[in-house]
Amino acid sequence: MKELSKVCLVYSIDMLGMGLSSRPIFNYDNAEDSIDFFVESLESWRKKVGIESFILGGHSFGGYISGHYCG
């Protein structure tokens, strides 16, 4: 991340409920609704920050959600 941030703007975020992020009520009982929850939260964040286009990468669960976000 340090080297990448020398050549472009980098955002490093925690998905909701992970790391130091907020812990909203999560009451989903199937995979599709759970995935939609995280994809929609990422899209909401993108809009609030005002990002029009970007390169998205993720690690572990973030990579899984990134794939669904782009798919």
PDB file with SEQRES, HELIX, SHEET and CRYST1 records, atoms N, CA, C and O in Angstrom:
SEQRES   1 A   71  MET LYS GLU LEU SER LYS VAL CYS LEU VAL TYR SER ILE          
SEQRES   2 A   71  ASP MET LEU GLY MET GLY LEU SER SER ARG PRO ILE PHE          
SEQRES   3 A   71  ASN TYR ASP ASN ALA GLU ASP SER ILE ASP PHE PHE VAL          
SEQRES   4 A   71  GLU SER LEU GLU SER TRP ARG LYS LYS VAL GLY ILE GLU          
SEQRES   5 A   71  SER PHE ILE LEU GLY GLY HIS SER PHE GLY GLY TYR ILE          
SEQRES   6 A   71  SER GLY HIS TYR CYS GLY                                      
HELIX    1 AA1 LEU A    4  LYS A    6  5                                   3    
HELIX    2 AA2 ALA A   31  VAL A   49  1                                  19    
HELIX    3 AA3 PHE A   61  CYS A   70  1                                  10    
CRYST1    1.000    1.000    1.000  90.00  90.00  90.00 P 1           1          
ATOM      1  N   MET A   1       0.823  -1.183   0.000  1.00  0.00           N  
ATOM      2  CA  MET A   1       0.000   0.000   0.000  1.00  0.00           C  
ATOM      3  C   MET A   1       0.874   1.256   0.000  1.00  0.00           C  
ATOM      4  O   MET A   1       0.560   2.239  -0.673  1.00  0.00           O  
ATOM      5  N   LYS A   2       1.951   1.218   0.744  1.00  0.00           N  
ATOM      6  CA  LYS A   2       2.820   2.386   0.820  1.00  0.00           C  
ATOM      7  C   LYS A   2       3.382   2.753  -0.556  1.00  0.00           C  
ATOM      8  O   LYS A   2       3.355   3.920  -0.944  1.00  0.00           O  
ATOM      9  N   GLU A   3       3.882   1.776  -1.281  1.00  0.00           N  
ATOM     10  CA  GLU A   3       4.444   2.042  -2.607  1.00  0.00           C  
ATOM     11  C   GLU A   3       3.365   2.460  -3.600  1.00  0.00           C  
ATOM     12  O   GLU A   3       3.581   3.369  -4.401  1.00  0.00           O  
ATOM     13  N   LEU A   4       2.223   1.815  -3.555  1.00  0.00           N  
ATOM     14  CA  LEU A   4       1.127   2.159  -4.452  1.00  0.00           C  
ATOM     15  C   LEU A   4       0.641   3.587  -4.215  1.00  0.00           C  
ATOM     16  O   LEU A   4       0.297   4.299  -5.159  1.00  0.00           O  
ATOM     17  N   SER A   5       0.617   3.995  -2.958  1.00  0.00           N  
ATOM     18  CA  SER A   5       0.140   5.341  -2.634  1.00  0.00           C  
ATOM     19  C   SER A   5       1.089   6.435  -3.120  1.00  0.00           C  
ATOM     20  O   SER A   5       0.733   7.613  -3.120  1.00  0.00           O  
ATOM     21  N   LYS A   6       2.276   6.054  -3.527  1.00  0.00           N  
ATOM     22  CA  LYS A   6       3.216   7.040  -4.078  1.00  0.00           C  
ATOM     23  C   LYS A   6       2.852   7.423  -5.507  1.00  0.00           C  
ATOM     24  O   LYS A   6       3.280   8.471  -5.991  1.00  0.00           O  
ATOM     25  N   VAL A   7       2.070   6.590  -6.190  1.00  0.00           N  
ATOM     26  CA  VAL A   7       1.741   6.855  -7.594  1.00  0.00           C  
ATOM     27  C   VAL A   7       0.255   7.083  -7.848  1.00  0.00           C  
ATOM     28  O   VAL A   7      -0.124   7.490  -8.946  1.00  0.00           O  
ATOM     29  N   CYS A   8      -0.589   6.829  -6.856  1.00  0.00           N  
ATOM     30  CA  CYS A   8      -2.018   7.081  -7.037  1.00  0.00           C  
ATOM     31  C   CYS A   8      -2.699   7.231  -5.672  1.00  0.00           C  
ATOM     32  O   CYS A   8      -2.138   6.877  -4.634  1.00  0.00           O  
ATOM     33  N   LEU A   9      -3.898   7.757  -5.705  1.00  0.00           N  
ATOM     34  CA  LEU A   9      -4.689   7.925  -4.496  1.00  0.00           C  
ATOM     35  C   LEU A   9      -5.221   6.561  -4.069  1.00  0.00           C  
ATOM     36  O   LEU A   9      -5.829   5.855  -4.873  1.00  0.00           O  
ATOM     37  N   VAL A  10      -5.000   6.191  -2.824  1.00  0.00           N  
ATOM     38  CA  VAL A  10      -5.405   4.879  -2.322  1.00  0.00           C  
ATOM     39  C   VAL A  10      -6.356   5.058  -1.149  1.00  0.00           C  
ATOM     40  O   VAL A  10      -6.074   5.813  -0.218  1.00  0.00           O  
ATOM     41  N   TYR A  11      -7.469   4.367  -1.199  1.00  0.00           N  
ATOM     42  CA  TYR A  11      -8.391   4.279  -0.074  1.00  0.00           C  
ATOM     43  C   TYR A  11      -8.296   2.858   0.465  1.00  0.00           C  
ATOM     44  O   TYR A  11      -8.351   1.894  -0.298  1.00  0.00           O  
ATOM     45  N   SER A  12      -8.155   2.736   1.751  1.00  0.00           N  
ATOM     46  CA  SER A  12      -8.131   1.421   2.389  1.00  0.00           C  
ATOM     47  C   SER A  12      -9.256   1.417   3.418  1.00  0.00           C  
ATOM     48  O   SER A  12      -9.188   2.122   4.425  1.00  0.00           O  
ATOM     49  N   ILE A  13     -10.280   0.629   3.162  1.00  0.00           N  
ATOM     50  CA  ILE A  13     -11.466   0.680   4.012  1.00  0.00           C  
ATOM     51  C   ILE A  13     -11.734  -0.681   4.652  1.00  0.00           C  
ATOM     52  O   ILE A  13     -11.351  -1.722   4.118  1.00  0.00           O  
ATOM     53  N   ASP A  14     -12.387  -0.651   5.785  1.00  0.00           N  
ATOM     54  CA  ASP A  14     -12.901  -1.859   6.425  1.00  0.00           C  
ATOM     55  C   ASP A  14     -14.348  -2.029   5.977  1.00  0.00           C  
ATOM     56  O   ASP A  14     -15.111  -1.063   5.954  1.00  0.00           O  
ATOM     57  N   MET A  15     -14.719  -3.232   5.627  1.00  0.00           N  
ATOM     58  CA  MET A  15     -16.122  -3.505   5.314  1.00  0.00           C  
ATOM     59  C   MET A  15     -16.930  -3.345   6.613  1.00  0.00           C  
ATOM     60  O   MET A  15     -16.403  -3.514   7.713  1.00  0.00           O  
ATOM     61  N   LEU A  16     -18.206  -3.021   6.460  1.00  0.00           N  
ATOM     62  CA  LEU A  16     -19.059  -2.861   7.637  1.00  0.00           C  
ATOM     63  C   LEU A  16     -18.982  -4.085   8.535  1.00  0.00           C  
ATOM     64  O   LEU A  16     -19.035  -5.222   8.067  1.00  0.00           O  
ATOM     65  N   GLY A  17     -18.858  -3.833   9.820  1.00  0.00           N  
ATOM     66  CA  GLY A  17     -18.809  -4.911  10.794  1.00  0.00           C  
ATOM     67  C   GLY A  17     -17.444  -5.542  10.966  1.00  0.00           C  
ATOM     68  O   GLY A  17     -17.294  -6.489  11.738  1.00  0.00           O  
ATOM     69  N   MET A  18     -16.444  -5.035  10.261  1.00  0.00           N  
ATOM     70  CA  MET A  18     -15.104  -5.617  10.320  1.00  0.00           C  
ATOM     71  C   MET A  18     -14.107  -4.554  10.740  1.00  0.00           C  
ATOM     72  O   MET A  18     -14.335  -3.362  10.534  1.00  0.00           O  
ATOM     73  N   GLY A  19     -13.009  -4.983  11.325  1.00  0.00           N  
ATOM     74  CA  GLY A  19     -11.966  -4.050  11.735  1.00  0.00           C  
ATOM     75  C   GLY A  19     -12.512  -2.986  12.671  1.00  0.00           C  
ATOM     76  O   GLY A  19     -13.146  -3.297  13.679  1.00  0.00           O  
ATOM     77  N   LEU A  20     -12.264  -1.737  12.333  1.00  0.00           N  
ATOM     78  CA  LEU A  20     -12.705  -0.616  13.163  1.00  0.00           C  
ATOM     79  C   LEU A  20     -13.967   0.056  12.624  1.00  0.00           C  
ATOM     80  O   LEU A  20     -14.328   1.144  13.071  1.00  0.00           O  
ATOM     81  N   SER A  21     -14.639  -0.586  11.664  1.00  0.00           N  
ATOM     82  CA  SER A  21     -15.847   0.010  11.094  1.00  0.00           C  
ATOM     83  C   SER A  21     -17.034  -0.145  12.045  1.00  0.00           C  
ATOM     84  O   SER A  21     -16.972  -0.864  13.042  1.00  0.00           O  
ATOM     85  N   SER A  22     -18.117   0.556  11.700  1.00  0.00           N  
ATOM     86  CA  SER A  22     -19.326   0.457  12.526  1.00  0.00           C  
ATOM     87  C   SER A  22     -19.920  -0.941  12.415  1.00  0.00           C  
ATOM     88  O   SER A  22     -19.620  -1.679  11.476  1.00  0.00           O  
ATOM     89  N   ARG A  23     -20.741  -1.290  13.351  1.00  0.00           N  
ATOM     90  CA  ARG A  23     -21.347  -2.613  13.403  1.00  0.00           C  
ATOM     91  C   ARG A  23     -22.872  -2.483  13.323  1.00  0.00           C  
ATOM     92  O   ARG A  23     -23.567  -2.561  14.335  1.00  0.00           O  
ATOM     93  N   PRO A  24     -23.373  -2.283  12.106  1.00  0.00           N  
ATOM     94  CA  PRO A  24     -24.822  -2.143  11.950  1.00  0.00           C  
ATOM     95  C   PRO A  24     -25.530  -3.465  12.237  1.00  0.00           C  
ATOM     96  O   PRO A  24     -24.912  -4.530  12.252  1.00  0.00           O  
ATOM     97  N   ILE A  25     -26.818  -3.374  12.461  1.00  0.00           N  
ATOM     98  CA  ILE A  25     -27.612  -4.584  12.664  1.00  0.00           C  
ATOM     99  C   ILE A  25     -27.567  -5.403  11.381  1.00  0.00           C  
ATOM    100  O   ILE A  25     -27.849  -4.892  10.297  1.00  0.00           O  
ATOM    101  N   PHE A  26     -27.216  -6.655  11.510  1.00  0.00           N  
ATOM    102  CA  PHE A  26     -27.095  -7.551  10.363  1.00  0.00           C  
ATOM    103  C   PHE A  26     -28.022  -8.727  10.609  1.00  0.00           C  
ATOM    104  O   PHE A  26     -27.759  -9.573  11.463  1.00  0.00           O  
ATOM    105  N   ASN A  27     -29.102  -8.773   9.859  1.00  0.00           N  
ATOM    106  CA  ASN A  27     -30.118  -9.789  10.106  1.00  0.00           C  
ATOM    107  C   ASN A  27     -30.546 -10.449   8.791  1.00  0.00           C  
ATOM    108  O   ASN A  27     -31.719 -10.420   8.420  1.00  0.00           O  
ATOM    109  N   TYR A  28     -29.575 -11.041   8.099  1.00  0.00           N  
ATOM    110  CA  TYR A  28     -29.866 -11.698   6.828  1.00  0.00           C  
ATOM    111  C   TYR A  28     -29.666 -13.196   7.001  1.00  0.00           C  
ATOM    112  O   TYR A  28     -28.737 -13.632   7.681  1.00  0.00           O  
ATOM    113  N   ASP A  29     -30.533 -13.972   6.387  1.00  0.00           N  
ATOM    114  CA  ASP A  29     -30.447 -15.420   6.579  1.00  0.00           C  
ATOM    115  C   ASP A  29     -30.106 -16.180   5.299  1.00  0.00           C  
ATOM    116  O   ASP A  29     -30.182 -17.409   5.268  1.00  0.00           O  
ATOM    117  N   ASN A  30     -29.730 -15.451   4.236  1.00  0.00           N  
ATOM    118  CA  ASN A  30     -29.297 -16.158   3.025  1.00  0.00           C  
ATOM    119  C   ASN A  30     -28.118 -15.415   2.391  1.00  0.00           C  
ATOM    120  O   ASN A  30     -27.927 -14.220   2.616  1.00  0.00           O  
ATOM    121  N   ALA A  31     -27.348 -16.134   1.608  1.00  0.00           N  
ATOM    122  CA  ALA A  31     -26.114 -15.591   1.036  1.00  0.00           C  
ATOM    123  C   ALA A  31     -26.374 -14.416   0.105  1.00  0.00           C  
ATOM    124  O   ALA A  31     -25.650 -13.421   0.153  1.00  0.00           O  
ATOM    125  N   GLU A  32     -27.393 -14.513  -0.738  1.00  0.00           N  
ATOM    126  CA  GLU A  32     -27.658 -13.455  -1.708  1.00  0.00           C  
ATOM    127  C   GLU A  32     -27.940 -12.113  -1.032  1.00  0.00           C  
ATOM    128  O   GLU A  32     -27.395 -11.088  -1.441  1.00  0.00           O  
ATOM    129  N   ASP A  33     -28.778 -12.114  -0.010  1.00  0.00           N  
ATOM    130  CA  ASP A  33     -29.079 -10.868   0.711  1.00  0.00           C  
ATOM    131  C   ASP A  33     -27.851 -10.351   1.451  1.00  0.00           C  
ATOM    132  O   ASP A  33     -27.639  -9.142   1.536  1.00  0.00           O  
ATOM    133  N   SER A  34     -27.044 -11.260   1.985  1.00  0.00           N  
ATOM    134  CA  SER A  34     -25.822 -10.852   2.690  1.00  0.00           C  
ATOM    135  C   SER A  34     -24.840 -10.188   1.729  1.00  0.00           C  
ATOM    136  O   SER A  34     -24.254  -9.154   2.049  1.00  0.00           O  
ATOM    137  N   ILE A  35     -24.665 -10.781   0.564  1.00  0.00           N  
ATOM    138  CA  ILE A  35     -23.764 -10.202  -0.443  1.00  0.00           C  
ATOM    139  C   ILE A  35     -24.281  -8.834  -0.875  1.00  0.00           C  
ATOM    140  O   ILE A  35     -23.506  -7.881  -0.969  1.00  0.00           O  
ATOM    141  N   ASP A  36     -25.571  -8.729  -1.136  1.00  0.00           N  
ATOM    142  CA  ASP A  36     -26.166  -7.446  -1.527  1.00  0.00           C  
ATOM    143  C   ASP A  36     -25.929  -6.376  -0.475  1.00  0.00           C  
ATOM    144  O   ASP A  36     -25.673  -5.222  -0.819  1.00  0.00           O  
ATOM    145  N   PHE A  37     -26.008  -6.732   0.789  1.00  0.00           N  
ATOM    146  CA  PHE A  37     -25.777  -5.792   1.890  1.00  0.00           C  
ATOM    147  C   PHE A  37     -24.384  -5.167   1.771  1.00  0.00           C  
ATOM    148  O   PHE A  37     -24.237  -3.948   1.856  1.00  0.00           O  
ATOM    149  N   PHE A  38     -23.375  -6.000   1.576  1.00  0.00           N  
ATOM    150  CA  PHE A  38     -22.005  -5.491   1.504  1.00  0.00           C  
ATOM    151  C   PHE A  38     -21.734  -4.755   0.196  1.00  0.00           C  
ATOM    152  O   PHE A  38     -21.049  -3.732   0.198  1.00  0.00           O  
ATOM    153  N   VAL A  39     -22.254  -5.253  -0.909  1.00  0.00           N  
ATOM    154  CA  VAL A  39     -22.068  -4.581  -2.202  1.00  0.00           C  
ATOM    155  C   VAL A  39     -22.728  -3.201  -2.162  1.00  0.00           C  
ATOM    156  O   VAL A  39     -22.132  -2.219  -2.606  1.00  0.00           O  
ATOM    157  N   GLU A  40     -23.936  -3.120  -1.642  1.00  0.00           N  
ATOM    158  CA  GLU A  40     -24.642  -1.838  -1.558  1.00  0.00           C  
ATOM    159  C   GLU A  40     -23.931  -0.875  -0.620  1.00  0.00           C  
ATOM    160  O   GLU A  40     -23.919   0.329  -0.878  1.00  0.00           O  
ATOM    161  N   SER A  41     -23.338  -1.371   0.463  1.00  0.00           N  
ATOM    162  CA  SER A  41     -22.611  -0.479   1.368  1.00  0.00           C  
ATOM    163  C   SER A  41     -21.371   0.085   0.684  1.00  0.00           C  
ATOM    164  O   SER A  41     -21.026   1.248   0.891  1.00  0.00           O  
ATOM    165  N   LEU A  42     -20.696  -0.728  -0.130  1.00  0.00           N  
ATOM    166  CA  LEU A  42     -19.536  -0.255  -0.877  1.00  0.00           C  
ATOM    167  C   LEU A  42     -19.944   0.790  -1.910  1.00  0.00           C  
ATOM    168  O   LEU A  42     -19.267   1.806  -2.067  1.00  0.00           O  
ATOM    169  N   GLU A  43     -21.034   0.549  -2.605  1.00  0.00           N  
ATOM    170  CA  GLU A  43     -21.527   1.508  -3.597  1.00  0.00           C  
ATOM    171  C   GLU A  43     -21.950   2.814  -2.932  1.00  0.00           C  
ATOM    172  O   GLU A  43     -21.691   3.891  -3.469  1.00  0.00           O  
ATOM    173  N   SER A  44     -22.583   2.734  -1.796  1.00  0.00           N  
ATOM    174  CA  SER A  44     -22.982   3.932  -1.053  1.00  0.00           C  
ATOM    175  C   SER A  44     -21.748   4.748  -0.651  1.00  0.00           C  
ATOM    176  O   SER A  44     -21.742   5.973  -0.773  1.00  0.00           O  
ATOM    177  N   TRP A  45     -20.714   4.066  -0.175  1.00  0.00           N  
ATOM    178  CA  TRP A  45     -19.473   4.746   0.200  1.00  0.00           C  
ATOM    179  C   TRP A  45     -18.872   5.446  -1.019  1.00  0.00           C  
ATOM    180  O   TRP A  45     -18.465   6.604  -0.924  1.00  0.00           O  
ATOM    181  N   ARG A  46     -18.811   4.749  -2.176  1.00  0.00           N  
ATOM    182  CA  ARG A  46     -18.244   5.321  -3.394  1.00  0.00           C  
ATOM    183  C   ARG A  46     -18.962   6.613  -3.775  1.00  0.00           C  
ATOM    184  O   ARG A  46     -18.322   7.608  -4.117  1.00  0.00           O  
ATOM    185  N   LYS A  47     -20.282   6.596  -3.716  1.00  0.00           N  
ATOM    186  CA  LYS A  47     -21.063   7.778  -4.065  1.00  0.00           C  
ATOM    187  C   LYS A  47     -20.814   8.922  -3.091  1.00  0.00           C  
ATOM    188  O   LYS A  47     -20.670  10.072  -3.505  1.00  0.00           O  
ATOM    189  N   LYS A  48     -20.764   8.612  -1.800  1.00  0.00           N  
ATOM    190  CA  LYS A  48     -20.547   9.660  -0.786  1.00  0.00           C  
ATOM    191  C   LYS A  48     -19.180  10.308  -0.920  1.00  0.00           C  
ATOM    192  O   LYS A  48     -19.035  11.506  -0.678  1.00  0.00           O  
ATOM    193  N   VAL A  49     -18.179   9.529  -1.304  1.00  0.00           N  
ATOM    194  CA  VAL A  49     -16.834  10.062  -1.487  1.00  0.00           C  
ATOM    195  C   VAL A  49     -16.725  10.817  -2.811  1.00  0.00           C  
ATOM    196  O   VAL A  49     -15.864  11.683  -2.964  1.00  0.00           O  
ATOM    197  N   GLY A  50     -17.594  10.492  -3.763  1.00  0.00           N  
ATOM    198  CA  GLY A  50     -17.601  11.179  -5.053  1.00  0.00           C  
ATOM    199  C   GLY A  50     -16.656  10.577  -6.072  1.00  0.00           C  
ATOM    200  O   GLY A  50     -16.149  11.284  -6.942  1.00  0.00           O  
ATOM    201  N   ILE A  51     -16.418   9.296  -5.978  1.00  0.00           N  
ATOM    202  CA  ILE A  51     -15.524   8.614  -6.903  1.00  0.00           C  
ATOM    203  C   ILE A  51     -16.318   8.172  -8.129  1.00  0.00           C  
ATOM    204  O   ILE A  51     -17.339   7.496  -8.001  1.00  0.00           O  
ATOM    205  N   GLU A  52     -15.850   8.552  -9.314  1.00  0.00           N  
ATOM    206  CA  GLU A  52     -16.534   8.170 -10.552  1.00  0.00           C  
ATOM    207  C   GLU A  52     -15.998   6.873 -11.119  1.00  0.00           C  
ATOM    208  O   GLU A  52     -16.773   6.010 -11.531  1.00  0.00           O  
ATOM    209  N   SER A  53     -14.688   6.721 -11.146  1.00  0.00           N  
ATOM    210  CA  SER A  53     -14.090   5.481 -11.631  1.00  0.00           C  
ATOM    211  C   SER A  53     -12.878   5.155 -10.760  1.00  0.00           C  
ATOM    212  O   SER A  53     -12.228   6.047 -10.215  1.00  0.00           O  
ATOM    213  N   PHE A  54     -12.592   3.866 -10.642  1.00  0.00           N  
ATOM    214  CA  PHE A  54     -11.496   3.452  -9.775  1.00  0.00           C  
ATOM    215  C   PHE A  54     -11.106   2.014 -10.067  1.00  0.00           C  
ATOM    216  O   PHE A  54     -11.835   1.279 -10.734  1.00  0.00           O  
ATOM    217  N   ILE A  55      -9.965   1.631  -9.567  1.00  0.00           N  
ATOM    218  CA  ILE A  55      -9.512   0.242  -9.608  1.00  0.00           C  
ATOM    219  C   ILE A  55      -9.768  -0.325  -8.223  1.00  0.00           C  
ATOM    220  O   ILE A  55      -9.298   0.219  -7.224  1.00  0.00           O  
ATOM    221  N   LEU A  56     -10.511  -1.413  -8.169  1.00  0.00           N  
ATOM    222  CA  LEU A  56     -10.909  -1.999  -6.897  1.00  0.00           C  
ATOM    223  C   LEU A  56     -10.138  -3.286  -6.650  1.00  0.00           C  
ATOM    224  O   LEU A  56     -10.079  -4.164  -7.511  1.00  0.00           O  
ATOM    225  N   GLY A  57      -9.559  -3.387  -5.486  1.00  0.00           N  
ATOM    226  CA  GLY A  57      -8.883  -4.613  -5.066  1.00  0.00           C  
ATOM    227  C   GLY A  57      -9.369  -4.975  -3.684  1.00  0.00           C  
ATOM    228  O   GLY A  57      -9.811  -4.110  -2.927  1.00  0.00           O  
ATOM    229  N   GLY A  58      -9.292  -6.208  -3.362  1.00  0.00           N  
ATOM    230  CA  GLY A  58      -9.716  -6.631  -2.033  1.00  0.00           C  
ATOM    231  C   GLY A  58      -8.942  -7.854  -1.591  1.00  0.00           C  
ATOM    232  O   GLY A  58      -8.373  -8.574  -2.411  1.00  0.00           O  
ATOM    233  N   HIS A  59      -8.923  -8.080  -0.308  1.00  0.00           N  
ATOM    234  CA  HIS A  59      -8.231  -9.224   0.273  1.00  0.00           C  
ATOM    235  C   HIS A  59      -9.229 -10.044   1.074  1.00  0.00           C  
ATOM    236  O   HIS A  59     -10.046  -9.494   1.812  1.00  0.00           O  
ATOM    237  N   SER A  60      -9.162 -11.331   0.930  1.00  0.00           N  
ATOM    238  CA  SER A  60     -10.011 -12.253   1.673  1.00  0.00           C  
ATOM    239  C   SER A  60     -11.484 -11.943   1.401  1.00  0.00           C  
ATOM    240  O   SER A  60     -11.905 -11.968   0.245  1.00  0.00           O  
ATOM    241  N   PHE A  61     -12.269 -11.654   2.423  1.00  0.00           N  
ATOM    242  CA  PHE A  61     -13.687 -11.361   2.229  1.00  0.00           C  
ATOM    243  C   PHE A  61     -13.882 -10.131   1.348  1.00  0.00           C  
ATOM    244  O   PHE A  61     -14.823 -10.070   0.558  1.00  0.00           O  
ATOM    245  N   GLY A  62     -12.993  -9.156   1.485  1.00  0.00           N  
ATOM    246  CA  GLY A  62     -13.060  -7.963   0.637  1.00  0.00           C  
ATOM    247  C   GLY A  62     -12.886  -8.297  -0.839  1.00  0.00           C  
ATOM    248  O   GLY A  62     -13.514  -7.673  -1.694  1.00  0.00           O  
ATOM    249  N   GLY A  63     -12.045  -9.271  -1.141  1.00  0.00           N  
ATOM    250  CA  GLY A  63     -11.881  -9.724  -2.514  1.00  0.00           C  
ATOM    251  C   GLY A  63     -13.132 -10.392  -3.041  1.00  0.00           C  
ATOM    252  O   GLY A  63     -13.508 -10.205  -4.198  1.00  0.00           O  
ATOM    253  N   TYR A  64     -13.769 -11.163  -2.196  1.00  0.00           N  
ATOM    254  CA  TYR A  64     -15.015 -11.842  -2.557  1.00  0.00           C  
ATOM    255  C   TYR A  64     -16.120 -10.820  -2.880  1.00  0.00           C  
ATOM    256  O   TYR A  64     -16.817 -10.941  -3.887  1.00  0.00           O  
ATOM    257  N   ILE A  65     -16.262  -9.822  -2.010  1.00  0.00           N  
ATOM    258  CA  ILE A  65     -17.259  -8.777  -2.223  1.00  0.00           C  
ATOM    259  C   ILE A  65     -16.890  -7.929  -3.428  1.00  0.00           C  
ATOM    260  O   ILE A  65     -17.774  -7.525  -4.183  1.00  0.00           O  
ATOM    261  N   SER A  66     -15.617  -7.650  -3.628  1.00  0.00           N  
ATOM    262  CA  SER A  66     -15.168  -6.884  -4.796  1.00  0.00           C  
ATOM    263  C   SER A  66     -15.571  -7.577  -6.090  1.00  0.00           C  
ATOM    264  O   SER A  66     -15.990  -6.927  -7.048  1.00  0.00           O  
ATOM    265  N   GLY A  67     -15.443  -8.884  -6.113  1.00  0.00           N  
ATOM    266  CA  GLY A  67     -15.857  -9.643  -7.293  1.00  0.00           C  
ATOM    267  C   GLY A  67     -17.347  -9.511  -7.571  1.00  0.00           C  
ATOM    268  O   GLY A  67     -17.758  -9.400  -8.727  1.00  0.00           O  
ATOM    269  N   HIS A  68     -18.149  -9.522  -6.530  1.00  0.00           N  
ATOM    270  CA  HIS A  68     -19.590  -9.355  -6.704  1.00  0.00           C  
ATOM    271  C   HIS A  68     -19.936  -7.915  -7.084  1.00  0.00           C  
ATOM    272  O   HIS A  68     -20.846  -7.679  -7.879  1.00  0.00           O  
ATOM    273  N   TYR A  69     -19.212  -6.962  -6.516  1.00  0.00           N  
ATOM    274  CA  TYR A  69     -19.432  -5.552  -6.834  1.00  0.00           C  
ATOM    275  C   TYR A  69     -19.179  -5.305  -8.318  1.00  0.00           C  
ATOM    276  O   TYR A  69     -19.941  -4.584  -8.964  1.00  0.00           O  
ATOM    277  N   CYS A  70     -18.138  -5.884  -8.853  1.00  0.00           N  
ATOM    278  CA  CYS A  70     -17.773  -5.665 -10.256  1.00  0.00           C  
ATOM    279  C   CYS A  70     -18.556  -6.558 -11.212  1.00  0.00           C  
ATOM    280  O   CYS A  70     -18.586  -6.304 -12.416  1.00  0.00           O  
ATOM    281  N   GLY A  71     -19.182  -7.591 -10.688  1.00  0.00           N  
ATOM    282  CA  GLY A  71     -19.857  -8.580 -11.533  1.00  0.00           C  
ATOM    283  C   GLY A  71     -21.187  -8.225 -11.937  1.00  0.00           C  
ATOM    284  O   GLY A  71     -21.841  -8.988 -12.648  1.00  0.00           O  
TER     285      GLY A  71                                                      
END                                                                             
